[in-house]
Amino acid sequence: MTEEAALHKRAKRNVAVLAFMQAILGAQLPVYIILGGLAGALLAEDKSLATLPIAFQMVVGMLTAAPMSLLMGKVGRKPGFFLGAICGAIGGTLAAYAILNGSFVLLCIAHGFAGAYQTTHNLFRFAATDSASDAYKPRAVSYVMAGGLVSAIIGPEIVIRFGDLFAPVPFAGAYAMTLVVIVIGAMAIPLLDLPPPQRREKGDSGRPMREIFANPAVPVAILCAMVSYGVMTFVMTSTPLAIVACGFSGGQAADVVRWHVLAMFAPSFFTGSLIARFGHGWIIGSGLLMLAACTAISLSGIEIEKFYAALIFLGLGWNFGFIGATSLLAASHRPDERAKVQGLNDVLVMGLVAAGALSSGKIMAVAGWNTVNLSVLVPITLALCALVFLAARNRRIA
């Protein structure tokens, strides 16, 4: 076996392990997404603060993104992934305890630990590129993200089957069951065979950020990742509240979110191939247009079928937009710069996600579901304009 073939086999093995981690460890995130607003509404005296636990989760994710990325740049991916799993376990335990004792503050803190886990979870996709060749990187990211298809099934099922485990207190059982998936998923971390941190990452971290950002592909990739993830979270956070407010059940809300998360990850089996064939720009642009289609469907009515259709388009748009932007960013900087570039990317992404999660509940309570959906058109348009600018520049250079 040639050295190139051996390296490719190693990369494929790492992708398989990371996809498993994405599937199992990631199953806790739909639980937090589905229950964050509903549990917040149960415990908060001010119902406009119902989505504060999710917002706090995203804020902590933003604050820990850069330190976690830099930590992995020094000590490696595996210790960071273990640390994230521990944070997820603490979060699930605290959330169950908070609901059983009626503490809204403790519920927010629990979601904060979930946010610290989510930071490491978001780095699975970048870890897939560490040992992959340039040609294999888009597929590596895509295949790892495809593991979320399994988490989309497991997470909502946990809510449906174990939400009333501690009846008559709702939701606590589902939070507690996240400990099981964390233990199972964390057992795969030692199987990773990723390259150690490069020497330059421990000292010289490559070019200055000003020089890195002189390549327009970098800021455009970050902007599109921010908009794709931010819009998805903004709309999704209020969706369970809107569904219940329209007279449907919590189980129906969980099922809508299940189909949304399935749509988020199902295309990942071929998104990388589409990027390789059509280029980053077309795939990211298609994703942004699907996010806009979600808004159009949501504004057309409040029937349960409309919620399903809108959230499916929301998931598809996130997949194309976010995976496309991730792949574009990975191709636009040097390996020795990945810790600081990926860290900054996730800080900015999670910052917008946190703002969206917090403002979504407020806007939903004050102005309603239609206003929530109309609010996303401005950032989508901005990202599309940036993408068109980058494509025009590339054509001029060509």
N, C-alpha and C positions, 0 to 999 in steps of 0.2 A: 504494500500500500504506500503510495506516495505521501509526502508530507502534506501536500495540499488536500488530498483525500482524507487524511487523518484529522486535519483541522476542521474540515467540513463535517465529518462524523461527530467530532466533539461538539461543534456548534449545534447540530441537530439534536444531540442528546440533551444539551442544556435547554434548548427550546422546549423539548418534551417535558422536562422537569418543571420549568417555569410555567408552562401551560397547565400542568397539574396544580401547581401552587395558585395560579390565577383562578382555577376552577374551585378549589376547596377553600383556601384562605379567603378568596374573594366572596364567598357565599355569605359572609357576615355583613357585607356592605348593603345588599338589598334589604336586609332586616332593619338596619339603621335608617335607610331611605324611607321604607314603608311606615315604620313606627315612629320616627322622630317627630313628625308633625302631629300625629294622632296622640302619642304619649304626652307631647308638650301641651296639646289642647286639654288633655285630661288633668294635668297637674298645674298648669299656669293659671293664675287668677286673671291676668290680662290675656285674653284669647288671641290678641294680635301678636303676642310673643310665642305663639305655638311652634313656629319653625326656628326659634332661637337655638334649641339643641343642635339642629343640623347646621345652622350658621356657625355656632361655636366649633363644631367639628371641622368645618372648612377653614375657620380662622386658625385653629391649631395646626391644621394641615399646611396652611400657608407659612406659618411661623417656623415649622420644623422642616420644611422642604429643603432649604439651602443647607442648614446644619447637617441634615441626614445625608444629603448628596456629598457634602464635603467629608463627612465621616467615612462614608463608603470609599471615597477617593483615597483615604489614608489606610483604613484597616481592611477594606474589601467588602464585597456585597453580602456575604453570608452572615457576618456578625450584625450588620444592619437589618437584614431580614428577620433574624431571630429577635432583635430588639423590637421590631415592629409587631411581631406575633405576640410578644409579651404585653405590649400596650393594648392590643386587641383583646387579649384575655382579661386584662384589668377593666377595660371598658365594658365588656359584656357583663362581668360580675357586678360592677358598680351600677349599671343601668337597671339590672334586675332588682338590686337592693333599693335603688331610688324609687322605683314604682311601688314596690311592696311597702315602703315607708312614706310614700307621698311627697317626696322631695324633688321639686323642680330644679333646684340649684344643683343637686347631686346628679340629676339626669343630664344636665348640660356638661358637667365635668366628665361624666362617663362618655359622652359623645366627643369630648375633647381628646380622650385617650384613643377613641376610634379614629379621630383625625390624624393622630400621630401614626397609627397603623396604616391609614390610607396613604400617607406620604411614602412609606416603603412599598406599598402595593403599586403605586403609580410608577415606581422605578423598575418593576418587573420588565416592562417593555424595553427600557434602555439596557437592562442587563442582557436581554436577548441579543443585542447588537455587539456586546463586548467581545465575543469570540467568533462573530459571523463575518464573512467576507462582504465587501461592498455590494456585490450582486445579490447576496442572500439576505441582507439586512431588512429590506421591506417585507419579505416573506417571514423572516424571524419575528419581527414586531407583530405582524398580522396573525401568525399562528399562536403566539402567546396570548394575544388579546382574545383569540377564539376560545380559550379556556373559560372565558367569562360566560360562554353559552351554558356551561354546566352550573355555574354559580347562579345564573338567572333562573334555573329550575330549583336548585336547592334552597336559596334564600327565601323566596316567597312561600315555599312549602313549609319551611320552619315556622313562618308566621302563622300559616293556616292551621298546621297540626299541633303546634306547641304554644300558641299565643295564650290559650286558656289553661295552661298546665297548672298554674297557681290560682285557678278560679276560686272566688269571684273576682280576684284582681286580674285585669287583662294585661297582656303584652309582656309581663315579666318572664314568663316561661320561654318565650322566643328569644329574648335577650340572653337568658341563661344558656340556651342550647347553642349559642355561637361558640361557647367554650369547646364543644365537641369538634366542630369543624376546624377550629384553630389548632387543636392538638394533632388532628389527622394531617392537616396541611403542612404544619411545621416539620413533620417527620421527613419531608422531602428535601428540606433545605440542605442537609449535609451531602446530598447527591449531586449538587451543583459542582461543575468543574470549570469555573470561570478564571480568566487570567488575573494574576495579582495586580494591585494598583501599580501603574507605571511610575517609574522613578521621578519623572518630571511632575507628576501630580502631587508628589510629596513635597516638592520645593517649588521650582518654577512651574507655574500652571499654564504656560503657553502665552499666546498673544494677549495684549490688553483687551478689555471688553470693547473699547472704542474701535479697535481694529477689527475685532470679530463682527461687530454690528455694522461695519462698513460694507459688508456683504448683505444686500437687501433681503436675501433669502432668510437670514436669521430673524430679523424683526418681523417679517411677514409670517414666518412659520410660528413664532411665538404668539402673534396676534390671532392667527387663525385657531391655534390650540386654545387660547383664552376664550374666544368667542364660542367655539364648538362646545367646550366643556361648561362654560359659564351659562350659555343659553339653555343647554340641556338641564343643568341643575336648577336654574331659575324656574323653568316651567314644571319640571318633575316634582320639585319640593311642594308646590301648591296643589298638585294633581290629586293626591289622596284626600286633601281637605275639600277640594271642589267636588269630587265624586260623592263624598259623604254628604256635603251640603246640598247636592242635587237629589238626595233621597235614596241613594244607592248604599249598599252595605260595605263594611270594612273588608269583607272577603272579596267583593267585586273590585275594590280599590287595589287589593293585593294582587289580584289576577291581572288587572290592567298594567300594574308595574312589572309583573312577571313577563308579559308580552313585550313591554318596553325594553327590559333588560335583555330579553332574547334577541330583539332587533338590534340592540347595541352591539352584540358580540357575534351573532350568526354570520354576518357577512365577512368576518375576519378570516374565514377559510380561503377567501379569494381576493380580499382587499389588496394584499401585497402583490398578487399577480396583476391586478388592475393597475396599480401604481407603476409596476415595471413596464406595462404595455402602453399606458396612456400618459403617464407622467403625474407628478405630484399635483400640479395645478388643476387639471381636470377633475381629479378625485376630490380634492379639497372643495373646489367650487360646487361639485355635485352635492357634497354634504351640506354646504351652506344653503343651497336651494331646497334641500329636503327639510332643513330646520324652518325655512320660511313656509313650506307646505304644511308643516305642523300647525303654524299659526292660522293659516287659512282654514284648515279643517276645524280647529278649536272654535273659531269665530262663527262657524256655520251652524252650530247647535250644541245642545247639552245632552243629547241622547248617549247612552252608554257606548253604542257603537262608534260614536264620534270620538269619545275618549280613547277607545282602543286604537282607532286609526291614527289619531293625532300623536299618541305616544309611540306608536310603531315608527312613524316618520321621524319623530324626535330621536329615537334610538338609532335609526339608519343614518340620519344626518350626523349624529355624534360620531358614529363609527368611521364614516368616510372623512369627515372633517378632522377629527382628532388623530386617527391613525395616519392620515396623509400628512398632517402637520408634524407629527412626531418623526415620521420617516424623513421629511424634508429637513428638519432640524438636525437629525443624526448625520445627514449627508453634507451639512453645511459648516461643520467645524471639525477640528483635528481631534484625534483620540485623547491627547494629553490635556485637552481643554474641556472634556466632557463633564467633569465634576462641577465646575463653576457654571458652565453654560446650562446644563440640565437642571442644576439647582436653581438658577435664576428663572429658567422657564417655569418650573413647578411653583416657585414663589408667586410669580405673576398669574399663572393659571389658577392656583388655589386662592389667591387674593380676590380675583373676580368671582370665582365660585362662591367664596364666603359672602361677598357683598350680595350676590344674587340670592343665596339661600336666606339671608336675613331680610332683604327687601321684599322677597317674594311673599312671605307671610304677611308683612305689613300691607303691601299693595292688595293682596287678596282680601284682607279684612276690611280695608278702607274703600277700595275702588272696584273689586270684583275680578272674576275670572277673565273676562274679555280684556281688561286693562293689562293683566299679567301677560297675556299673549301679544298684545300690541306693542308692549315695551321692548320686545326683543328685535323688532325690525331694524332699529337704528344700528346696533352692533353688527347684525348680519350684513347690512348694507356696507358698513365701514370695512369689514373683512373682505367682502367681495371686491370693493374698490382697490384695496391693497393687493389683492391677488391679481387683478387686471393690470395694475401698475407693474408688478413683478414680471408677468408674462410679456408685457410690451417691452420692458427693458431687456429681457432675455432675447427677444426677437431682434432688437436693435443690435445687440452684441453679436448674435449669430449672423 
